[in-house]
Amino acid sequence: MQARELRMLARDGKFIGPTSGFAPGLAQGNVVILPKTWADDFLVYCQKNPVACPLLSVSAPGEPLIDLLGENIDIRSDVPEYHIFRNGELAEKTHDIKDLWLGDMVTFVLGCSFSFEDALIRAGLSLRNIDCQSNVSMYRTNLPTVPSQYFNGNMVVSMRPFKPADAIRAIQITSRFPKSHGAPVHFGNPADIGIEDLSNPDFGDAVPIKDGEIPVFWACGVTPQLAIANAKPPIAITHAPGKMLVTDVSNEQLSVL
């Protein structure tokens, strides 16, 4: 399914699921929408944390169209599901935010690890979340981010299990995609980064880990949602974890080497 077709289905409320595995070869993005008075400090937070918050696009205040990332992208309707935070608390989930849109809202689109999944598959690696047709597993960690004036919190990571040789290959491949979180931040013992139970992810779905496999962890674009909870802006809008904005930008355009 091409990106524009998927966005139109989301716009019409006909696609509300996770986007992993869709529109292969095209970049997907995490979304954070904030009032202008909070956006400047969030931009600083992203600049201080480029692995967890790799910037793909920042809109002008009040501009809902994201032409830089694709044809006719309307950020108010083209994400499968939105989370609405009020004073740092998740208050609502919706599939359209046109009735919440304000004239000073600034949209940030951040790179997503779903973008490099196609490169891993083309290299012959199996991705458990895609094989299981489930959302990727995401976990809170004890890895701190660098705070800005208002935004702070620990990193969220996504996890994919691999055999050791495949894990090395995955590290090599994903290092080419810094705008999609790049190389993993950890692999092996999850307790080392504060994860107690892999079978109980904080976001997304649990996936089985087979004998001889090790968990590999990448920085995740859900990290800003924890920072929003700590900063407590009066309103903030994000994507639902795993339900991304699918763009028309190719992964190769964002790759290095």
N, C-alpha and C positions, 0 to 999 in steps of 0.2 A: 504494500500500500504506500503510495507516495505521500509526502508530507502535507501538501496542500489538501489532498483528499481527506487525510486524517483530521486536519484542522477544521475542515468544513463539517465533518461528522461531529466533532466536539462542539462546534459552534451551534449545531442543531440539536445538541443533547443526545446524539445517537452513539457517541463513543465516550465512555466515562471510565475506562479501565487504565491499567498501567501501560506505558508506552514502550517498555523494553522489548526489543526485537522488531519494532515497526520502523518503516522507512530506513532500511539499512543503508549505511554510507553517509547519512545526513546527521548533522549535529542536533542534539537535543539540549534544552536549557531549563535550568531552575529559574523560578520567577520570584522576585520580591518587589512589592509595590508599597511605597511609603509617601506620606506628605513631604513637600519640599523642605520643611523645617527640620525633618529628620533625615532626609536623603543625603545631605552633604556629609553627615557624620557616618552614615552607612557606607558611602563611597570610600571614606578613609578606612573603615573596617575592612572592606574588600581589598584595598590596596595593601593593607598590612598582612592579609591572609590570602595570598594568591593561589595557594594549593586548595584550600577549602572553598574559596570564593573567586574562581577565575572569571573575570568580567568578559562577557561577549558583547554586551550592548547596554547603554544607559540612555533613556529617553529624555526629551525635553519635558518640563513640567506640563501636565495636562494632555500630553500627546499619547493617544491610545494605539496608534499604528506603529508597528515595528518594521518599517520597510527595509532596514539594513539587513534583516535576517530572513526575509522572505516575502513573497507576493501576498499582499492583502492580509497581513497578519494583524488581527485586532486582539490586543492583549486582554480585552474585557470578556472575551467569549471563546478563545481558541485553545484554551487549556482544558483538559478533561474534567478537572475538579480543582476548586480553589478552597483554601483555608483562610478564614477571616479572624484576625487576632485583634482584640480590643484590650488596651492596657496590659498587653503581654499575655492574655489568656485566649486560648482558642474558643471562639464564641459561636462560629457558624461554619458550615460547609455548603458550598453551592457550585453550580456549573456555569454561572454567568454573573458577572459583577457590574453590569452596566448601571444598575440602580444604585451602586455604591461609589461610582466613579466621581471624583472631585477634580476641579480644574487645576489643582496644584500637585496632583499625584505624579510621582516619578517611578518609572519601571526599570528595574535591573534584571537583566537576563544573564545568568551565570552558567558556565559550562557544566556538563553532566557526564558521569561515567558511562551512561548508556551509549554515548557517542562512540566510545572505543570498542564496544562489544562486537561490532561488525568486523573490525580489524582482527580481533581475537578469533572469531569464527572462521574468517578467511585463512587464518594461520593453522586451522585444524584443531583449535581448542574447543572443548565443550563447556558451555555455560549452564550451570545447574538451574538458575532461575528461568532461563528460556526453555530448557528441556522440560522443566516441570510446569511451564506456562503459568508462572507465578511472579509476583513482585519480588524484587531483590531484597535481601535481608539487610537491614540497617540498624546500627547500634550507637548508643551514647558511649563516649569513652572518657578517660581521665586526661586526654591530651588537650592542654589549654590552647586557645587561640590568642592572638595578640589583640588586646582591647583597643577600641577607640574611646572617645569621650563617654559614649553611652552604651555602645554595643560590646558585649563580651560573652564568653561562655566556652565550654569545651567542644571539641570536634565531634561530629557524627561521622561514622564510616559505613561504607557498604562492603559486603563480604561475598566473595566467590571462592569456592573450594577447588583446588587443583592438586594433582600429583606433583611432587617436587620438581621434576623436570619441566612440566608444563607451567608451574609457577614461575620458574626462571624465565621462560619464554614470555609469559604474560608481563613480567616486569620489563623486559626489553621492549616489547611492543608498546605498552602504555606510556613508557617514558617519552615517546614521540608525540604525545598528545597533552601538553601542559595545560591547554585551555579546556581539557576534559578531566582535570585533576591529576593527570600525569601518572607517575609511578606510584605504587602502593606506599602507604605510610607505615605498614606493619604486616608481618606474616608470622604464622606460628601461634604460640600460646596467647589466647585472647585475654587471659587474666592480666597480662603485662600492660594492657591498655585499658584495664578496668571493666572488661566484659566478663560477666560471671556465667552466663548461660547462652550458648549459641542457638539453642532450640527455642529461645524466647526473645526474638528481636524487638527493639523498641518501635521500629517502623517496618512496614513491609511484611513479607512472609518468611517463615522458616523454611530452609531447604535441607535435605539430607546431606550429610558428609560421609563419604564412603571410606572404608579401610584404606590406609595408605595415602589419604589426601590431607592437605593442610589448608587451613583457612587463610585467605589473602585479603587484606583490608585496604580499601582506597578511601581517601577523603570524600565527603559527600556533601552535596548542596543543600541538605536539610540542616546543616550547621547553622545557617542564619536564623532558622526558626527558634533555636535555643537562645541565640543572641537577642532576638526580638522579645522573647519571654523575659529576659533580664532587663532590657532597655525600657520596656513597657510604653511604647508609643501609643497614642490614643486609638489609632487604627493602623493595621498593616495587613497586607494581602499577599499570600504565597500560593504556590502550587501545592496540591496534596502530594505527600511523598510517593515517588514512583510514577506520578502522572504529570509528564513534562510538556513543555512547549516544544513541538517538533518543527525545526526550521528547514529552510531550503539551502542552507550552507553545508557544503560537503566537509566531511571530517578531514580530508586531505588539505583543504584550504586552511585548516587550523593546526595542521601537524608541523613538526620540525624534522629535519634530517631527510 
